[in-house]
């Protein structure tokens, strides 16, 4: 959520898919005078229940558009608290 405008940006992964705890990775150089404070990426591990697979998703923090995905060779564990939080 943009605290100045109140605008909410989010990304839905799709039916049967849910994300774990997201991590913000600031852009190289950090927040400088010519960068927005949210310039960087959001990285999240996503579970696909139907496929029984996991993938790492990297999103642009400003737009929440997917920048990259990488299928994980072995399904990653996800805590039950994450499952409840992201499916309700």
NUDODO-703559 format. One record per atom (N, C-alpha, C): x, y, z; residue number from 1; atom name. Coordinates in steps of 0.02 Angstrom, whole numbers, plus 50000, padded with zeros to 5 digits. Layout:
// residues N
+-------+-------+-------+-----+-------+
!     X !     Y !     Z ! num ! atome !
+-------+-------+-------+-----+-------+
!     X !     Y !     Z ! NUM !    CA !
...
+-------+-------+-------+-----+-------+
This chain:
// residues 88
+-------+-------+-------+-----+-------+
!     X !     Y !     Z ! num ! atome !
+-------+-------+-------+-----+-------+
! 50042 ! 49941 ! 50000 !   1 !     N !
! 50000 ! 50000 ! 50000 !   1 !    CA !
! 50044 ! 50062 ! 50000 !   1 !     C !
! 50028 ! 50109 ! 49957 !   2 !     N !
! 50062 ! 50173 ! 49954 !   2 !    CA !
! 50032 ! 50216 ! 50009 !   2 !     C !
! 50073 ! 50234 ! 50059 !   3 !     N !
! 50047 ! 50272 ! 50116 !   3 !    CA !
! 50030 ! 50344 ! 50097 !   3 !     C !
! 50058 ! 50369 ! 50042 !   4 !     N !
! 50041 ! 50437 ! 50020 !   4 !    CA !
! 49975 ! 50440 ! 49983 !   4 !     C !
! 49963 ! 50391 ! 49939 !   5 !     N !
! 49903 ! 50392 ! 49897 !   5 !    CA !
! 49848 ! 50344 ! 49920 !   5 !     C !
! 49867 ! 50294 ! 49961 !   6 !     N !
! 49819 ! 50243 ! 49982 !   6 !    CA !
! 49809 ! 50189 ! 49930 !   6 !     C !
! 49845 ! 50193 ! 49874 !   7 !     N !
! 49839 ! 50144 ! 49820 !   7 !    CA !
! 49867 ! 50077 ! 49843 !   7 !     C !
! 49830 ! 50024 ! 49828 !   8 !     N !
! 49850 ! 49956 ! 49847 !   8 !    CA !
! 49871 ! 49918 ! 49785 !   8 !     C !
! 49931 ! 49890 ! 49787 !   9 !     N !
! 49955 ! 49848 ! 49732 !   9 !    CA !
! 49965 ! 49778 ! 49758 !   9 !     C !
! 49939 ! 49729 ! 49721 !  10 !     N !
! 49947 ! 49659 ! 49743 !  10 !    CA !
! 49951 ! 49614 ! 49682 !  10 !     C !
! 49971 ! 49553 ! 49694 !  11 !     N !
! 49977 ! 49505 ! 49640 !  11 !    CA !
! 49943 ! 49440 ! 49662 !  11 !     C !
! 49898 ! 49414 ! 49620 !  12 !     N !
! 49867 ! 49349 ! 49633 !  12 !    CA !
! 49903 ! 49297 ! 49592 !  12 !     C !
! 49921 ! 49242 ! 49625 !  13 !     N !
! 49960 ! 49190 ! 49592 !  13 !    CA !
! 49917 ! 49142 ! 49552 !  13 !     C !
! 49853 ! 49137 ! 49566 !  14 !     N !
! 49809 ! 49091 ! 49530 !  14 !    CA !
! 49776 ! 49041 ! 49577 !  14 !     C !
! 49727 ! 49006 ! 49551 !  15 !     N !
! 49689 ! 48957 ! 49590 !  15 !    CA !
! 49736 ! 48902 ! 49615 !  15 !     C !
! 49730 ! 48885 ! 49678 !  16 !     N !
! 49770 ! 48831 ! 49707 !  16 !    CA !
! 49843 ! 48849 ! 49719 !  16 !     C !
! 49860 ! 48913 ! 49710 !  17 !     N !
! 49929 ! 48935 ! 49721 !  17 !    CA !
! 49930 ! 48986 ! 49777 !  17 !     C !
! 49980 ! 48982 ! 49820 !  18 !     N !
! 49986 ! 49032 ! 49873 !  18 !    CA !
! 50059 ! 49045 ! 49888 !  18 !     C !
! 50073 ! 49105 ! 49911 !  19 !     N !
! 50141 ! 49125 ! 49924 !  19 !    CA !
! 50158 ! 49122 ! 49998 !  19 !     C !
! 50221 ! 49112 ! 50012 !  20 !     N !
! 50247 ! 49115 ! 50080 !  20 !    CA !
! 50261 ! 49187 ! 50099 !  20 !     C !
! 50303 ! 49197 ! 50146 !  21 !     N !
! 50320 ! 49265 ! 50170 !  21 !    CA !
! 50362 ! 49301 ! 50117 !  21 !     C !
! 50339 ! 49359 ! 50093 !  22 !     N !
! 50378 ! 49395 ! 50042 !  22 !    CA !
! 50438 ! 49431 ! 50074 !  22 !     C !
! 50490 ! 49440 ! 50034 !  23 !     N !
! 50550 ! 49476 ! 50056 !  23 !    CA !
! 50564 ! 49533 ! 50007 !  23 !     C !
! 50575 ! 49593 ! 50032 !  24 !     N !
! 50592 ! 49650 ! 49990 !  24 !    CA !
! 50668 ! 49652 ! 49981 !  24 !     C !
! 50690 ! 49659 ! 49919 !  25 !     N !
! 50761 ! 49665 ! 49903 !  25 !    CA !
! 50771 ! 49733 ! 49870 !  25 !     C !
! 50804 ! 49781 ! 49905 !  26 !     N !
! 50811 ! 49848 ! 49876 !  26 !    CA !
! 50855 ! 49847 ! 49814 !  26 !     C !
! 50844 ! 49896 ! 49770 !  27 !     N !
! 50884 ! 49903 ! 49710 !  27 !    CA !
! 50957 ! 49915 ! 49729 !  27 !     C !
! 51003 ! 49899 ! 49684 !  28 !     N !
! 51074 ! 49911 ! 49696 !  28 !    CA !
! 51084 ! 49985 ! 49711 !  28 !     C !
! 51121 ! 50000 ! 49763 !  29 !     N !
! 51132 ! 50069 ! 49782 !  29 !    CA !
! 51086 ! 50093 ! 49837 !  29 !     C !
! 51034 ! 50053 ! 49851 !  30 !     N !
! 50987 ! 50072 ! 49904 !  30 !    CA !
! 50946 ! 50133 ! 49887 !  30 !     C !
! 50910 ! 50158 ! 49935 !  31 !     N !
! 50868 ! 50217 ! 49925 !  31 !    CA !
! 50912 ! 50280 ! 49924 !  31 !     C !
! 50922 ! 50307 ! 49864 !  32 !     N !
! 50960 ! 50369 ! 49858 !  32 !    CA !
! 50912 ! 50424 ! 49837 !  32 !     C !
! 50937 ! 50483 ! 49829 !  33 !     N !
! 50894 ! 50540 ! 49813 !  33 !    CA !
! 50858 ! 50532 ! 49746 !  33 !     C !
! 50886 ! 50493 ! 49700 !  34 !     N !
! 50853 ! 50485 ! 49635 !  34 !    CA !
! 50814 ! 50420 ! 49630 !  34 !     C !
! 50806 ! 50383 ! 49684 !  35 !     N !
! 50769 ! 50321 ! 49684 !  35 !    CA !
! 50709 ! 50326 ! 49731 !  35 !     C !
! 50655 ! 50292 ! 49712 !  36 !     N !
! 50598 ! 50287 ! 49756 !  36 !    CA !
! 50616 ! 50237 ! 49812 !  36 !     C !
! 50586 ! 50245 ! 49871 !  37 !     N !
! 50603 ! 50201 ! 49926 !  37 !    CA !
! 50583 ! 50129 ! 49914 !  37 !     C !
! 50533 ! 50117 ! 49869 !  38 !     N !
! 50512 ! 50049 ! 49855 !  38 !    CA !
! 50543 ! 50022 ! 49790 !  38 !     C !
! 50595 ! 50055 ! 49765 !  39 !     N !
! 50628 ! 50030 ! 49705 !  39 !    CA !
! 50669 ! 49969 ! 49723 !  39 !     C !
! 50651 ! 49913 ! 49693 !  40 !     N !
! 50683 ! 49850 ! 49707 !  40 !    CA !
! 50637 ! 49794 ! 49686 !  40 !     C !
! 50643 ! 49737 ! 49718 !  41 !     N !
! 50603 ! 49679 ! 49701 !  41 !    CA !
! 50574 ! 49646 ! 49763 !  41 !     C !
! 50518 ! 49612 ! 49753 !  42 !     N !
! 50487 ! 49571 ! 49805 !  42 !    CA !
! 50497 ! 49498 ! 49783 !  42 !     C !
! 50527 ! 49458 ! 49827 !  43 !     N !
! 50541 ! 49388 ! 49812 !  43 !    CA !
! 50498 ! 49345 ! 49857 !  43 !     C !
! 50464 ! 49295 ! 49827 !  44 !     N !
! 50419 ! 49253 ! 49867 !  44 !    CA !
! 50420 ! 49182 ! 49839 !  44 !     C !
! 50418 ! 49133 ! 49885 !  45 !     N !
! 50412 ! 49063 ! 49865 !  45 !    CA !
! 50338 ! 49047 ! 49858 !  45 !     C !
! 50318 ! 49019 ! 49801 !  46 !     N !
! 50248 ! 49006 ! 49787 !  46 !    CA !
! 50237 ! 48930 ! 49781 !  46 !     C !
! 50183 ! 48906 ! 49813 !  47 !     N !
! 50164 ! 48836 ! 49810 !  47 !    CA !
! 50108 ! 48827 ! 49760 !  47 !     C !
! 50113 ! 48777 ! 49717 !  48 !     N !
! 50059 ! 48758 ! 49671 !  48 !    CA !
! 50033 ! 48691 ! 49696 !  48 !     C !
! 49976 ! 48693 ! 49731 !  49 !     N !
! 49949 ! 48632 ! 49762 !  49 !    CA !
! 49931 ! 48579 ! 49710 !  49 !     C !
! 49901 ! 48599 ! 49654 !  50 !     N !
! 49880 ! 48551 ! 49603 !  50 !    CA !
! 49939 ! 48515 ! 49572 !  50 !     C !
! 49992 ! 48551 ! 49558 !  51 !     N !
! 50051 ! 48521 ! 49526 !  51 !    CA !
! 50099 ! 48491 ! 49577 !  51 !     C !
! 50090 ! 48507 ! 49641 !  52 !     N !
! 50136 ! 48483 ! 49692 !  52 !    CA !
! 50206 ! 48511 ! 49682 !  52 !     C !
! 50209 ! 48574 ! 49661 !  53 !     N !
! 50274 ! 48604 ! 49645 !  53 !    CA !
! 50281 ! 48672 ! 49679 !  53 !     C !
! 50342 ! 48697 ! 49680 !  54 !     N !
! 50357 ! 48763 ! 49707 !  54 !    CA !
! 50396 ! 48802 ! 49656 !  54 !     C !
! 50388 ! 48868 ! 49658 !  55 !     N !
! 50429 ! 48910 ! 49615 !  55 !    CA !
! 50446 ! 48974 ! 49652 !  55 !     C !
! 50503 ! 49002 ! 49635 !  56 !     N !
! 50525 ! 49065 ! 49662 !  56 !    CA !
! 50501 ! 49119 ! 49615 !  56 !     C !
! 50464 ! 49168 ! 49641 !  57 !     N !
! 50437 ! 49222 ! 49599 !  57 !    CA !
! 50469 ! 49288 ! 49621 !  57 !     C !
! 50494 ! 49325 ! 49571 !  58 !     N !
! 50524 ! 49391 ! 49583 !  58 !    CA !
! 50479 ! 49443 ! 49549 !  58 !     C !
! 50456 ! 49492 ! 49589 !  59 !     N !
! 50411 ! 49544 ! 49562 !  59 !    CA !
! 50443 ! 49613 ! 49571 !  59 !     C !
! 50429 ! 49657 ! 49524 !  60 !     N !
! 50449 ! 49727 ! 49531 !  60 !    CA !
! 50410 ! 49757 ! 49589 !  60 !     C !
! 50444 ! 49785 ! 49638 !  61 !     N !
! 50411 ! 49810 ! 49698 !  61 !    CA !
! 50366 ! 49871 ! 49684 !  61 !     C !
! 50381 ! 49909 ! 49633 !  62 !     N !
! 50340 ! 49968 ! 49618 !  62 !    CA !
! 50274 ! 49949 ! 49584 !  62 !     C !
! 50277 ! 49902 ! 49537 !  63 !     N !
! 50218 ! 49884 ! 49497 !  63 !    CA !
! 50186 ! 49818 ! 49518 !  63 !     C !
! 50222 ! 49777 ! 49555 !  64 !     N !
! 50201 ! 49709 ! 49574 !  64 !    CA !
! 50192 ! 49664 ! 49514 !  64 !     C !
! 50224 ! 49681 ! 49458 !  65 !     N !
! 50223 ! 49637 ! 49399 !  65 !    CA !
! 50279 ! 49587 ! 49406 !  65 !     C !
! 50266 ! 49525 ! 49382 !  66 !     N !
! 50316 ! 49472 ! 49386 !  66 !    CA !
! 50374 ! 49489 ! 49340 !  66 !     C !
! 50434 ! 49489 ! 49368 !  67 !     N !
! 50495 ! 49501 ! 49330 !  67 !    CA !
! 50529 ! 49436 ! 49311 !  67 !     C !
! 50522 ! 49384 ! 49353 !  68 !     N !
! 50554 ! 49320 ! 49339 !  68 !    CA !
! 50522 ! 49266 ! 49383 !  68 !     C !
! 50523 ! 49204 ! 49357 !  69 !     N !
! 50502 ! 49146 ! 49396 !  69 !    CA !
! 50553 ! 49091 ! 49386 !  69 !     C !
! 50562 ! 49050 ! 49436 !  70 !     N !
! 50607 ! 48993 ! 49431 !  70 !    CA !
! 50576 ! 48934 ! 49466 !  70 !     C !
! 50563 ! 48880 ! 49429 !  71 !     N !
! 50538 ! 48819 ! 49459 !  71 !    CA !
! 50591 ! 48791 ! 49505 !  71 !     C !
! 50571 ! 48770 ! 49564 !  72 !     N !
! 50617 ! 48743 ! 49614 !  72 !    CA !
! 50618 ! 48667 ! 49605 !  72 !     C !
! 50678 ! 48638 ! 49601 !  73 !     N !
! 50685 ! 48567 ! 49587 !  73 !    CA !
! 50650 ! 48523 ! 49638 !  73 !     C !
! 50650 ! 48543 ! 49701 !  74 !     N !
! 50617 ! 48504 ! 49753 !  74 !    CA !
! 50565 ! 48549 ! 49786 !  74 !     C !
! 50506 ! 48523 ! 49797 !  75 !     N !
! 50453 ! 48562 ! 49827 !  75 !    CA !
! 50475 ! 48590 ! 49895 !  75 !     C !
! 50466 ! 48654 ! 49904 !  76 !     N !
! 50486 ! 48687 ! 49966 !  76 !    CA !
! 50432 ! 48679 ! 50019 !  76 !     C !
! 50452 ! 48672 ! 50081 !  77 !     N !
! 50404 ! 48666 ! 50135 !  77 !    CA !
! 50371 ! 48733 ! 50147 !  77 !     C !
! 50308 ! 48731 ! 50166 !  78 !     N !
! 50270 ! 48792 ! 50181 !  78 !    CA !
! 50235 ! 48782 ! 50247 !  78 !     C !
! 50242 ! 48830 ! 50291 !  79 !     N !
! 50210 ! 48824 ! 50357 !  79 !    CA !
! 50134 ! 48831 ! 50350 !  79 !     C !
! 50098 ! 48799 ! 50394 !  80 !     N !
! 50024 ! 48802 ! 50393 !  80 !    CA !
! 49999 ! 48873 ! 50402 !  80 !     C !
! 50035 ! 48914 ! 50440 !  81 !     N !
! 50013 ! 48984 ! 50450 !  81 !    CA !
! 50013 ! 49021 ! 50383 !  81 !     C !
! 50061 ! 49007 ! 50339 !  82 !     N !
! 50062 ! 49038 ! 50273 !  82 !    CA !
! 50002 ! 49016 ! 50232 !  82 !     C !
! 49987 ! 48952 ! 50235 !  83 !     N !
! 49931 ! 48924 ! 50197 !  83 !    CA !
! 49865 ! 48959 ! 50217 !  83 !     C !
! 49855 ! 48967 ! 50282 !  84 !     N !
! 49793 ! 49000 ! 50306 !  84 !    CA !
! 49791 ! 49073 ! 50286 !  84 !     C !
! 49847 ! 49107 ! 50292 !  85 !     N !
! 49850 ! 49179 ! 50277 !  85 !    CA !
! 49836 ! 49194 ! 50204 !  85 !     C !
! 49861 ! 49153 ! 50159 !  86 !     N !
! 49857 ! 49168 ! 50088 !  86 !    CA !
! 49799 ! 49135 ! 50052 !  86 !     C !
! 49756 ! 49098 ! 50086 !  87 !     N !
! 49700 ! 49067 ! 50052 !  87 !    CA !
! 49633 ! 49092 ! 50077 !  87 !     C !
! 49633 ! 49135 ! 50127 !  88 !     N !
! 49569 ! 49159 ! 50154 !  88 !    CA !
! 49547 ! 49222 ! 50119 !  88 !     C !
+-------+-------+-------+-----+-------+
